[in-house]
Amino acid sequence: MPELSGGPALPQERRVVTAIPGPKSQELHARKQAAVADGVGTVLPVYAKRAGGGILQDVDGNSLIDFGSGIAVTTVGNSAEAVVRRAAAQLADFTHTCFMVTPYEGYVEVAEELARLTPGDHAKKTALFNSGAEAVENAVKIARAHTKRQAVVVFDHGYHGRTNLTMALTSKNMPYKHSFGPFAPEVYRVPVAYPYRWLTGPENCAEEAAAQAIDQISKQVGAGNVAAIVIEPVLGEGGFIEPAKGFLPRIAEFAKANGIVFVADEIQSGFCRTGQWFACEDEGIVPDLITTAKGIAGGMPLAAVTGRAEIMDAAHVGGLGGTYGGNPVACAAALGAIETMRELDLNARARRIEEVMKPRLQKMAEQYGVIGEVRGRGAMIAIELVKPGTKDPNPEVTGALAKACHEEGLLVLTTGTYGNVMRFLPPLVIGEDLLNEGLDILEGALAQQA
């Protein structure tokens, strides 16, 4: 499926003409190391010049197949026609007024779209922000204002951001939390239903994990003290973990029964990524609040908290906002991204990507014992890599595989609490020829490691 583009079409073919990274990228990277703080890391130091469809072109003229989408951001591709058209028109009108000073229609339109798209037919309201971490932090603020409680419950392997509160909510220490404490208090972590690693087996996972989580909340925190339960319907940085079926509904039921705000963090999994507008729809969950970012605006910085109107209205006037939150250009881009998702039926496209990728990855798993599990939905797919014959995490092979793919012109990302998961997040507009070529490169890299 070709990307709608506002400029000259970028050829949709892999092209490797230098070593990766090439000499111009290496020169730029030297400048980066001199000018940019070391804490800002880089997965692959090839410096982008153009991108579109399923291709990222670097300054050396290499064209890489993109299995990363800027970490699930360019769902509609880079420079989708509707995104470019709407954002350019807004740029020509004005770039900023601050919605809290003099508002504008685009912000309201995005809020109206989110009310239509998010699960549930109840009255909803939205507040817009800049990043996923801001959205999660504000969801907690809103839940605390609504419930007059303080405690927040999160889950093993969860990731929610890099601000102080969201670092506290995040499970993984390195690189997200190490040396950055002390963290915000009143955060409690409980087990998640991780089928592949559940000690008594996947068939018992949902029931046992839910029982353990609820018991810990009830005994160690007290349900009456909990303002919010925050969970990713598919855990992203934790390793693309799909909680065992039945776990999320049980947690949502517990929250409802105890007056706890159930927050679905859909920052990575939302906006068609899993083959539905939002991943929580898979089990019919209607969250009280839903946080979104990443795929919402075609690459422009925008995030949102959307939820039940009576909960969203709990914060006092002036209690929510931010100078750049709901920037008019970002709002225009979001409306273009949503237009593209509808026009191209990108939910169906995500499901087709799964149909192509999963069977091929399963065949690789049968051939190569280093793949412990293939999992995910839509265009949010992963393989967990282990030491053959065990479930021991194998981050060394994961890193080597990623490096081999990069050298052949395939951009892939790694993730997971144990650093042993390779995740695949192609733009939903990628062509099937590129999708299959990328899988060929991965299979070749696996053969080298076997």
ZAMARGU-4260 file (C-alpha; in steps of 0.2 Angstrom, whole numbers, plus 5000, padded with zeros to 4 digits):
<rodrens>
0) 5000/5000/5000 | 5009/5016/4995 | 5010/5031/5006 | 5000/5047/5001 | 5014/5059/5000
5) 5014/5078/4998 | 5030/5078/4988 | 5041/5068/4976 | 5038/5050/4980 | 5052/5041/4989
10) 5057/5025/4980 | 5050/5011/4990 | 5066/5000/4989 | 5080/4995/5000 | 5097/5002/4994
15) 5113/5000/5003 | 5127/5010/4995 | 5139/5012/5009 | 5144/5004/5026 | 5130/5008/5038
20) 5133/5020/5046 | 5141/5029/5031 | 5154/5042/5031 | 5142/5057/5031 | 5132/5049/5046
25) 5149/5046/5055 | 5154/5064/5053 | 5137/5070/5059 | 5138/5058/5074 | 5155/5065/5079
30) 5147/5082/5079 | 5132/5075/5089 | 5144/5067/5102 | 5153/5084/5104 | 5136/5095/5105
35) 5123/5083/5112 | 5122/5076/5130 | 5128/5058/5131 | 5112/5053/5140 | 5103/5055/5123
40) 5107/5038/5115 | 5105/5033/5098 | 5099/5015/5092 | 5107/5017/5075 | 5118/5032/5070
45) 5112/5034/5052 | 5106/5052/5050 | 5090/5053/5041 | 5087/5064/5026 | 5070/5058/5019
50) 5057/5046/5025 | 5041/5039/5018 | 5031/5023/5016 | 5041/5009/5023 | 5058/5018/5019
55) 5070/5029/5028 | 5084/5037/5018 | 5100/5043/5026 | 5112/5057/5021 | 5124/5044/5013
60) 5110/5039/5001 | 5106/5022/5009 | 5088/5017/5010 | 5083/5007/5025 | 5067/4997/5027
65) 5059/5004/5042 | 5052/4992/5055 | 5052/5005/5069 | 5041/5019/5064 | 5050/5031/5076
70) 5044/5019/5090 | 5026/5017/5084 | 5024/5036/5079 | 5024/5036/5060 | 5009/5024/5059
75) 5003/5034/5043 | 5020/5035/5037 | 5031/5050/5036 | 5024/5065/5026 | 5007/5057/5023
80) 4997/5069/5011 | 4983/5074/5024 | 4996/5077/5038 | 5007/5088/5027 | 4992/5097/5019
85) 4983/5101/5036 | 4999/5105/5045 | 5006/5117/5031 | 4990/5126/5031 | 4990/5129/5049
90) 5008/5134/5049 | 5003/5148/5036 | 4990/5154/5048 | 4998/5154/5065 | 5010/5142/5075
95) 5005/5146/5092 | 4994/5156/5104 | 4993/5145/5119 | 4976/5137/5120 | 4974/5143/5138
100) 4976/5161/5132 | 4967/5162/5116 | 4960/5145/5110 | 4957/5139/5092 | 4946/5126/5083
105) 4959/5113/5080 | 4961/5108/5098 | 4942/5106/5100 | 4941/5096/5084 | 4954/5084/5091
110) 4945/5082/5107 | 4929/5079/5097 | 4938/5065/5087 | 4945/5057/5102 | 4927/5056/5110
115) 4921/5047/5094 | 4936/5035/5093 | 4939/5030/5110 | 4929/5015/5118 | 4912/5018/5126
120) 4897/5029/5122 | 4897/5039/5138 | 4900/5058/5138 | 4919/5061/5136 | 4931/5075/5138
125) 4949/5077/5133 | 4965/5087/5138 | 4979/5089/5126 | 4998/5088/5131 | 5015/5086/5122
130) 5021/5069/5126 | 5015/5052/5133 | 5024/5055/5150 | 5014/5071/5152 | 4998/5062/5147
135) 5001/5048/5160 | 5006/5061/5174 | 4990/5071/5170 | 4979/5056/5171 | 4986/5052/5188
140) 4982/5070/5193 | 4964/5069/5187 | 4961/5052/5195 | 4968/5059/5212 | 4957/5075/5210
145) 4942/5064/5206 | 4944/5051/5220 | 4952/5062/5233 | 4964/5047/5235 | 4983/5046/5233
150) 4989/5028/5229 | 4993/5023/5211 | 4994/5004/5206 | 5005/4999/5191 | 5012/4982/5185
155) 5028/4972/5182 | 5036/4976/5166 | 5026/4992/5163 | 5033/5008/5155 | 5025/5025/5157
160) 5038/5038/5154 | 5053/5048/5160 | 5046/5062/5171 | 5049/5059/5190 | 5031/5052/5193
165) 5031/5041/5177 | 5049/5035/5181 | 5041/5029/5198 | 5027/5021/5188 | 5039/5012/5176
170) 5046/4995/5180 | 5063/4994/5172 | 5078/5002/5180 | 5091/5003/5166 | 5091/5015/5157
175) 5075/5023/5163 | 5077/5025/5182 | 5095/5022/5186 | 5103/5036/5197 | 5088/5047/5195
180) 5079/5045/5211 | 5071/5048/5224 | 5055/5045/5215 | 5037/5050/5218 | 5029/5041/5233
185) 5012/5031/5234 | 5016/5020/5219 | 5013/5001/5221 | 5018/4988/5208 | 5009/4971/5206
190) 5011/4956/5195 | 5005/4956/5177 | 4999/4941/5167 | 5014/4937/5157 | 5010/4920/5149
195) 5027/4915/5142 | 5035/4917/5159 | 5021/4913/5171 | 5028/4899/5182 | 5013/4888/5183
200) 5010/4889/5164 | 5000/4901/5152 | 4984/4891/5155 | 4984/4897/5173 | 4991/4914/5170
205) 4976/4926/5169 | 4967/4919/5185 | 4982/4917/5196 | 4990/4934/5191 | 4974/4943/5193
210) 4971/4935/5210 | 4989/4939/5216 | 4987/4957/5210 | 4971/4960/5218 | 4977/4952/5234
215) 4992/4963/5235 | 4982/4979/5232 | 4969/4974/5245 | 4981/4969/5258 | 4996/4980/5255
220) 4988/4996/5249 | 4970/4995/5253 | 4958/4997/5239 | 4950/5012/5247 | 4966/5021/5246
225) 4969/5018/5227 | 4966/5033/5215 | 4971/5024/5199 | 4976/5008/5191 | 4987/5011/5176
230) 4991/4998/5163 | 4996/4996/5145 | 4984/4984/5136 | 4999/4978/5127 | 5015/4981/5137
235) 5027/4990/5126 | 5045/4993/5133 | 5042/4978/5144 | 5043/4967/5129 | 5026/4968/5119
240) 5018/4957/5132 | 5000/4953/5129 | 4992/4950/5146 | 4983/4933/5146 | 4965/4934/5141
245) 4954/4938/5155 | 4967/4947/5166 | 4963/4965/5160 | 4944/4962/5162 | 4946/4956/5180
250) 4957/4971/5184 | 4945/4983/5177 | 4930/4975/5186 | 4940/4976/5202 | 4943/4994/5199
255) 4925/4998/5195 | 4919/4989/5211 | 4931/4999/5222 | 4929/5016/5214 | 4946/5016/5207
260) 4950/5025/5190 | 4955/5012/5177 | 4968/5020/5166 | 4973/5012/5149 | 4990/5018/5143
265) 4988/5017/5124 | 5002/5028/5120 | 5011/5014/5110 | 4997/5002/5106 | 4984/5015/5101
270) 4978/5022/5084 | 4977/5006/5073 | 4993/4999/5079 | 4985/4982/5085 | 4972/4981/5071
275) 4959/4991/5081 | 4958/5009/5086 | 4964/5005/5103 | 4971/4988/5110 | 4959/4988/5125
280) 4945/4985/5113 | 4951/4967/5110 | 4942/4962/5126 | 4929/4975/5126 | 4937/4985/5140
285) 4930/5003/5142 | 4943/5012/5152 | 4938/5027/5163 | 4953/5037/5156 | 4964/5033/5141
290) 4981/5041/5137 | 4987/5043/5119 | 5002/5050/5110 | 5014/5042/5097 | 5003/5038/5082
295) 4991/5052/5086 | 4999/5065/5075 | 5009/5058/5061 | 5026/5063/5070 | 5021/5079/5077
300) 5022/5081/5096 | 5004/5078/5104 | 4997/5068/5118 | 4980/5067/5126 | 4970/5061/5141
305) 4952/5056/5136 | 4939/5050/5148 | 4923/5051/5157 | 4917/5069/5158 | 4914/5068/5176
310) 4931/5062/5180 | 4940/5074/5167 | 4931/5088/5175 | 4937/5084/5193 | 4952/5095/5191
315) 4950/5114/5195 | 4950/5127/5181 | 4969/5130/5178 | 4974/5114/5185 | 4977/5106/5168
320) 4987/5113/5153 | 5004/5118/5148 | 5011/5131/5136 | 5013/5120/5121 | 4999/5107/5125
325) 4988/5105/5110 | 4999/5115/5098 | 4989/5121/5083 | 5001/5113/5070 | 5001/5097/5080
330) 4982/5097/5081 | 4981/5099/5062 | 4993/5085/5059 | 4982/5074/5071 | 4967/5078/5061
335) 4977/5073/5045 | 4983/5057/5053 | 4965/5052/5058 | 4959/5056/5041 | 4972/5045/5033
340) 4969/5031/5045 | 4950/5031/5040 | 4953/5033/5022 | 4966/5019/5020 | 4957/5008/5033
345) 4974/5006/5043 | 4966/4994/5055 | 4963/4982/5041 | 4981/4985/5035 | 4988/4982/5053
350) 4979/4965/5053 | 4986/4961/5036 | 5003/4965/5042 | 5000/4952/5056 | 4994/4939/5043
355) 5011/4941/5033 | 5023/4942/5048 | 5017/4930/5061 | 5017/4914/5050 | 5034/4918/5044
360) 5041/4922/5062 | 5033/4906/5068 | 5042/4896/5055 | 5058/4904/5060 | 5054/4899/5078
365) 5052/4881/5073 | 5069/4881/5064 | 5079/4892/5077 | 5078/4887/5095 | 5084/4905/5100
370) 5066/4911/5097 | 5056/4907/5113 | 5040/4915/5108 | 5032/4925/5094 | 5018/4937/5100
375) 5009/4953/5097 | 4994/4959/5087 | 4992/4969/5071 | 5008/4978/5067 | 5014/4977/5085
380) 5024/4960/5084 | 5039/4954/5094 | 5050/4939/5096 | 5057/4934/5113 | 5075/4927/5111
385) 5081/4914/5124 | 5096/4902/5126 | 5090/4887/5116 | 5082/4874/5126 | 5078/4886/5140
390) 5068/4902/5144 | 5084/4911/5150 | 5084/4928/5142 | 5097/4930/5128 | 5101/4949/5126
395) 5118/4945/5118 | 5110/4937/5103 | 5096/4950/5103 | 5109/4964/5101 | 5119/4954/5088
400) 5103/4951/5077 | 5099/4969/5078 | 5116/4974/5072 | 5116/4961/5058 | 5099/4968/5052
405) 5105/4986/5053 | 5121/4982/5042 | 5109/4975/5029 | 5098/4990/5029 | 5084/4984/5040
410) 5080/4996/5055 | 5074/4985/5070 | 5072/4990/5088 | 5075/4979/5104 | 5065/4980/5120
415) 5060/4970/5135 | 5064/4970/5154 | 5078/4958/5150 | 5083/4966/5134 | 5080/4950/5124
420) 5065/4955/5114 | 5065/4961/5096 | 5050/4972/5091 | 5043/4975/5074 | 5033/4992/5072
425) 5032/4995/5053 | 5022/5010/5047 | 5005/5003/5042 | 5007/5010/5024 | 5023/4999/5021
430) 5022/4988/5005 | 5021/4969/5007 | 5036/4968/4996 | 5047/4978/5009 | 5038/4968/5023
435) 5044/4952/5016 | 5061/4958/5011 | 5064/4964/5029 | 5059/4946/5035 | 5071/4939/5023
440) 5085/4949/5031 | 5080/4944/5048 | 5080/4926/5043 | 5097/4928/5036 | 5103/4936/5052
445) 5096/4921/5062 | 5104/4909/5051 | 5121/4917/5054 | 5118/4916/5073 | 5112/4898/5073
</rodrens>
